[in-house]
Amino acid sequence: MKILVINGPNINMLGIREPEVYGNKTYADLLEFIKNISEELNIEVECVQSNHEGVIIDTIQNALGKYDGIVINPAAFTHTSIAILDALKSVSLPAIEVHLTNINDRESFRHHSYTSLACEKVFSGKGFDSYKEAIHFLQD
């Protein structure tokens, strides 16, 4: 099995950006966490992070025929990007949305997710474990 993990804007700033919200672990820590899960499950995982909506769309489109599923943390694009929603729909790969925090416990503008409309499931509010649950869900 081959899974693509896509992280959206500002995820690269983990450990620096709002540690009271996101904690002190860094993006490098997240990558290591995902690597360990993939080794445990004997699956191939590639991680991509971009602050640019078009790059994320291109990455989703390029996943067609190369991956068995997508785990996506669209970050702020969750609440604004119909284009990422359309890209997920266009490739018809199983997709799981993840968030480090519980978006429903945050500001009201974060409560709506466009991208979840193309996802089989959403895991949020569990920190790095949201990714673990998503990867396990795709593997099952």
C-alpha angles and dihedrals in degrees: 000000000000122000129187116212114200122192121192135209122335095003085113086064095063111139091028104050115075098328089186087065104030102025131232100288115111134225088256088056089052092051091050090048091052092045090054092050092050091050091049091052095038093235132130117246128182120193125206128179126189137166089204123087094209092053090052090050091049090048092052092047091048090053091072110113093003104072137042094215147351131234108196133187099184090180110192091357087069089080100038114028120094086160092064089046089053092048091053090049092048096058095044093210119147105266132190123195118217136186130183092217131041101262091199091061092054135069114328093245088064094057096083120072120192094181094055088069088074096040130091093217143357124222115190143157096034100098113221090350089072086071092046092053092047093051091047090049092054092046094053 
